[in-house]
């Protein structure tokens, strides 16, 4: 069948229709505009009002983030006490500059909503300020923080006002602050004063203030009796601080160090309490907003990766400062020579080369070395150039046990007194090795021996024993 042009067009339209039917339907909806409107409890034009400040409410269609008093345009007056009860409802007062017409405007594009769009212009609100108007009896007090009137003798009782929170001097770690207060009796009216404002505005509890920068803010509530003849006030001052301290390292701990309580220096932009981690601790609990040096508590040997933070009075926690890792090598404790029991014997510590040809059998430390018996100890004159120090405790019935892999030898050094002789007895527990003995006088002296040579007596005996045992072992094996 021949396809005509009209058939081709129909086919193409059908294909497009099928394709469109498979695609999701996209619907683009317009974002609602950000609108604003004024309202007031005071009479508006054409009625007259005597209220001063004139209370005004400003309501947005959604939450906004950057409204300031400078965004409001007031004719014949000024703005005071801008505050908010939510992110979309604000309250403020207008102080008329003179009697007559008073107006307030919010121009377009000055305030930004949560979704980023700017506001439309708010319809203008107008008043006629007349101090003699009929609503003068409902005028709020314009008393400032320092003013407190005294009631006349026939006036109503003075009302009471109490700010319940936050406490005076409190630090708030938030840009939003909520003040709660009570006023009694119930027919008394309240007026508030916040920040650097100079006049009060009609208010109720709670009062919420948003997006406050860090700083100190006074808040005052003035309560006025129903007949306007008596008033009282209460004030608090709070600090807004939602900025965390910043801490940085100044001087790290030297590494490695043998100091088990090293010092560390850091700086903080705010005062606050210290917290250490990673195995480090310190007796210091706080820091000023300056450079601070702390001393760590005693640390054991090892490598430390510690951390430090500072928390300010508002509860804001600083960045976690990673202290540069360091290693502590604690000094080893001083060793004490061991001693063995013995009747009346003293410690003998070798501290110098052994004098050739001498052994010391005197149990008292520092005694004069006695000449060795040449016949009994021919090898005593042959000693290493730098003999190893030997420590022993000698006395009556004392002995030194030398243990090798096979031979076992004991050297007995009995007590002796000056003018007598002491016998050194060498005994073996190994079969085939002889027992020997040598005797030397105690009180002989030798000019060649130094006063420190007595400490090497035992070393000489040990070397002699080893030589004798070696020879005996050799002869024993030769015989076998």
LINCOR-V762555 format. One record per residue. N is the residue number from 0. RES is the residue in one letter. OMEGA is omega in whole degrees, 0 to 359 (999 if undefined). D_FIRST is the distance of its C-alpha to the first C-alpha in Angstrom with 2 decimals. Layout:
n:res:omega:d_first
N:RES:OMEGA:D_FIRST
N:RES:OMEGA:D_FIRST
This chain:
n:res:omega:d_first
0:X:182:0.00
1:X:181:3.72
2:X:180:6.32
3:X:179:9.39
4:X:181:12.93
5:X:177:13.76
6:X:179:11.27
7:X:181:12.92
8:X:180:16.27
9:X:180:15.84
10:X:179:14.90
11:X:179:17.90
12:X:180:20.13
13:X:178:19.37
14:X:180:20.29
15:X:180:23.41
16:X:179:24.35
17:X:180:24.29
18:X:180:26.33
19:X:181:28.80
20:X:180:29.26
21:X:182:30.48
22:X:177:33.05
23:X:181:36.58
24:X:181:37.52
25:X:180:40.24
26:X:180:42.78
27:X:181:45.33
28:X:178:48.52
29:X:176:51.28
30:X:181:54.64
31:X:180:57.30
32:X:176:59.76
33:X:183:63.28
34:X:180:65.52
35:X:179:69.31
36:X:177:71.84
37:X:171:75.64
38:X:181:77.94
39:X:173:81.70
40:X:178:84.36
41:X:177:86.46
42:X:179:86.20
43:X:180:83.72
44:X:15:83.89
45:X:179:85.15
46:X:179:87.56
47:X:176:90.24
48:X:176:90.89
49:X:182:93.94
50:X:181:92.37
51:X:4:92.82
52:X:176:90.70
53:X:182:87.96
54:X:181:85.71
55:X:172:81.98
56:X:177:78.98
57:X:184:75.73
58:X:178:72.67
59:X:180:69.33
60:X:175:66.01
61:X:182:65.95
62:X:178:68.27
63:X:189:69.26
64:X:187:70.94
65:X:177:72.91
66:X:175:74.68
67:X:178:78.10
68:X:180:80.76
69:X:178:79.91
70:X:182:76.47
71:X:178:78.20
72:X:184:79.38
73:X:175:82.48
74:X:179:84.12
75:X:177:87.93
76:X:180:88.17
77:X:181:87.23
78:X:175:85.42
79:X:172:87.43
80:X:177:86.75
81:X:180:82.97
82:X:181:82.00
83:X:174:79.13
84:X:173:78.83
85:X:181:75.32
86:X:178:72.84
87:X:180:71.53
88:X:182:74.81
89:X:176:77.65
90:X:176:81.04
91:X:177:83.44
92:X:175:86.23
93:X:176:86.81
94:X:180:90.32
95:X:176:90.86
96:X:180:92.56
97:X:176:94.16
98:X:179:94.04
99:X:184:91.07
100:X:177:87.31
101:X:182:85.81
102:X:177:82.09
103:X:181:79.81
104:X:169:76.30
105:X:182:73.72
106:X:183:71.49
107:X:172:67.84
108:X:182:66.85
109:X:186:70.20
110:X:182:69.48
111:X:178:66.78
112:X:182:65.19
113:X:181:64.47
114:X:175:60.81
115:X:179:61.87
116:X:181:61.25
117:X:187:64.13
118:X:166:65.70
119:X:180:65.24
120:X:178:68.43
121:X:176:70.60
122:X:182:71.91
123:X:175:75.47
124:X:185:78.33
125:X:176:81.54
126:X:168:85.09
127:X:182:88.31
128:X:181:91.11
129:X:183:94.43
130:X:182:97.19
131:X:182:98.88
132:X:185:95.84
133:X:182:96.18
134:X:182:94.31
135:X:182:96.95
136:X:179:98.35
137:X:181:95.13
138:X:176:95.20
139:X:177:94.80
140:X:175:97.58
141:X:179:97.18
142:X:180:99.71
143:X:186:98.84
144:X:185:99.39
145:X:186:103.06
146:X:173:103.98
147:X:183:105.39
148:X:178:107.09
149:X:183:110.17
150:X:176:110.14
151:X:186:112.87
152:X:181:115.40
153:X:180:113.66
154:X:178:110.07
155:X:182:107.80
156:X:182:107.87
157:X:179:106.19
158:X:179:102.71
159:X:178:101.84
160:X:180:98.81
161:X:174:97.80
162:X:187:94.97
163:X:177:93.98
164:X:354:91.48
165:X:180:91.12
166:X:177:94.68
167:X:181:96.57
168:X:182:96.06
169:X:173:92.92
170:X:184:90.32
171:X:180:86.72
172:X:181:84.05
173:X:176:81.32
174:X:177:80.26
175:X:181:80.32
176:X:179:83.71
177:X:178:84.48
178:X:175:87.93
179:X:179:89.26
180:X:176:92.41
181:X:178:94.39
182:X:176:96.37
183:X:359:99.05
184:X:186:99.84
185:X:181:96.42
186:X:177:97.09
187:X:178:97.74
188:X:182:95.11
189:X:174:93.84
190:X:186:93.06
191:X:177:91.74
192:X:184:92.21
193:X:175:90.12
194:X:183:90.17
195:X:177:91.72
196:X:182:91.43
197:X:178:94.71
198:X:183:94.16
199:X:174:93.02
200:X:180:90.03
201:X:185:89.65
202:X:174:88.28
203:X:181:87.97
204:X:4:87.72
205:X:172:85.73
206:X:184:85.11
207:X:179:82.28
208:X:185:81.86
209:X:172:78.73
210:X:178:78.01
211:X:174:81.65
212:X:178:82.41
213:X:181:85.14
214:X:179:88.55
215:X:185:91.34
216:X:172:90.87
217:X:177:93.54
218:X:183:92.69
219:X:173:95.07
220:X:177:95.03
221:X:178:97.48
222:X:182:98.26
223:X:180:99.83
224:X:184:101.56
225:X:180:100.16
226:X:175:102.80
227:X:185:102.25
228:X:182:105.85
229:X:179:105.52
230:X:174:103.14
231:X:184:102.90
232:X:175:100.53
233:X:184:99.28
234:X:170:97.74
235:X:175:96.12
236:X:181:94.89
237:X:178:92.00
238:X:176:90.43
239:X:179:86.69
240:X:177:85.87
241:X:177:82.46
242:X:181:82.68
243:X:175:83.48
244:X:174:86.18
245:X:181:85.22
246:X:179:87.31
247:X:179:87.63
248:X:177:89.77
249:X:180:92.78
250:X:179:94.88
251:X:176:93.61
252:X:176:95.92
253:X:181:97.24
254:X:353:95.91
255:X:180:97.34
256:X:175:100.35
257:X:179:103.38
258:X:182:103.78
259:X:175:102.80
260:X:185:102.74
261:X:178:100.94
262:X:181:100.25
263:X:183:96.88
264:X:179:96.15
265:X:177:93.13
266:X:179:92.39
267:X:179:90.79
268:X:179:89.69
269:X:172:91.04
270:X:179:93.89
271:X:180:93.05
272:X:183:93.64
273:X:172:93.05
274:X:180:91.03
275:X:178:91.13
276:X:177:89.02
277:X:178:88.62
278:X:179:92.15
279:X:175:94.02
280:X:180:96.27
281:X:177:98.87
282:X:178:101.64
283:X:183:100.24
284:X:184:98.23
285:X:178:97.13
286:X:174:96.57
287:X:179:97.00
288:X:182:94.52
289:X:173:96.09
290:X:186:96.39
291:X:174:97.77
292:X:178:99.36
293:X:177:99.47
294:X:180:101.16
295:X:171:99.39
296:X:187:101.26
297:X:181:102.51
298:X:174:99.73
299:X:177:99.90
300:X:179:98.95
301:X:179:95.21
302:X:187:92.25
303:X:172:91.18
304:X:188:87.85
305:X:179:88.88
306:X:181:87.28
307:X:173:88.70
308:X:176:87.52
309:X:178:89.21
310:X:183:88.64
311:X:185:89.77
312:X:178:91.44
313:X:181:88.12
314:X:179:86.75
315:X:183:84.46
316:X:182:84.27
317:X:168:84.19
318:X:178:81.99
319:X:181:83.01
320:X:176:85.16
321:X:179:84.92
322:X:179:88.45
323:X:183:88.53
324:X:179:89.17
325:X:182:92.74
326:X:177:94.84
327:X:174:98.26
328:X:183:100.70
329:X:179:103.55
330:X:178:106.91
331:X:179:108.19
332:X:180:111.22
333:X:181:114.61
334:X:179:115.77
335:X:181:119.20
336:X:179:121.16
337:X:178:121.66
338:X:177:125.23
339:X:184:126.80
340:X:175:129.85
341:X:183:133.35
342:X:174:136.86
343:X:183:137.83
344:X:176:135.44
345:X:180:133.65
346:X:177:130.24
347:X:182:130.52
348:X:178:127.65
349:X:182:127.63
350:X:181:127.01
351:X:179:128.28
352:X:178:129.08
353:X:179:131.42
354:X:182:134.91
355:X:174:135.73
356:X:184:138.38
357:X:167:138.27
358:X:183:136.92
359:X:178:137.44
360:X:178:138.53
361:X:183:139.39
362:X:182:137.03
363:X:180:137.35
364:X:175:134.70
365:X:180:136.03
366:X:181:139.16
367:X:180:140.81
368:X:180:139.50
369:X:179:142.08
370:X:180:142.62
371:X:176:141.13
372:X:187:143.33
373:X:184:143.00
374:X:185:143.70
375:X:186:141.46
376:X:183:138.49
377:X:184:138.38
378:X:184:134.65
379:X:182:134.86
380:X:180:135.19
381:X:183:131.81
382:X:175:129.04
383:X:181:125.52
384:X:180:125.46
385:X:183:123.44
386:X:179:124.01
387:X:180:121.63
388:X:179:123.29
389:X:180:124.52
390:X:179:125.12
391:X:172:127.52
392:X:184:129.78
393:X:178:133.15
394:X:181:136.07
395:X:179:138.37
396:X:181:136.72
397:X:178:133.44
398:X:177:131.34
399:X:181:128.31
400:X:177:126.03
401:X:184:124.24
402:X:173:121.54
403:X:182:119.93
404:X:180:117.65
405:X:183:120.66
406:X:175:124.06
407:X:186:125.09
408:X:174:127.99
409:X:178:129.78
410:X:181:132.11
411:X:180:134.71
412:X:179:136.43
413:X:177:139.33
414:X:178:140.77
415:X:178:143.72
416:X:183:146.05
417:X:179:147.64
418:X:178:150.40
419:X:179:149.10
420:X:176:146.75
421:X:179:143.32
422:X:175:141.99
423:X:184:138.34
424:X:178:137.43
425:X:181:134.44
426:X:183:133.44
427:X:176:130.72
428:X:181:128.95
429:X:180:127.71
430:X:178:129.91
431:X:179:131.56
432:X:185:131.59
433:X:170:135.05
434:X:183:136.18
435:X:178:138.00
436:X:178:139.90
437:X:181:141.23
438:X:178:143.69
439:X:179:144.12
440:X:183:146.36
441:X:193:144.76
442:X:178:146.81
443:X:181:146.79
444:X:177:145.16
445:X:183:143.74
446:X:184:143.63
447:X:184:140.45
448:X:177:138.46
449:X:181:136.80
450:X:181:136.86
451:X:185:133.15
452:X:182:133.59
453:X:181:134.53
454:X:183:130.87
455:X:180:130.26
456:X:183:132.88
457:X:179:130.36
458:X:179:128.15
459:X:179:131.08
460:X:181:131.80
461:X:180:128.15
462:X:180:128.13
463:X:180:131.46
464:X:182:130.21
465:X:180:127.09
466:X:182:129.24
467:X:180:131.68
468:X:180:128.95
469:X:179:127.16
470:X:181:130.36
471:X:179:131.24
472:X:179:127.77
473:X:181:128.00
474:X:181:131.44
475:X:180:130.31
476:X:179:127.39
477:X:180:129.63
478:X:180:132.10
479:X:999:129.45
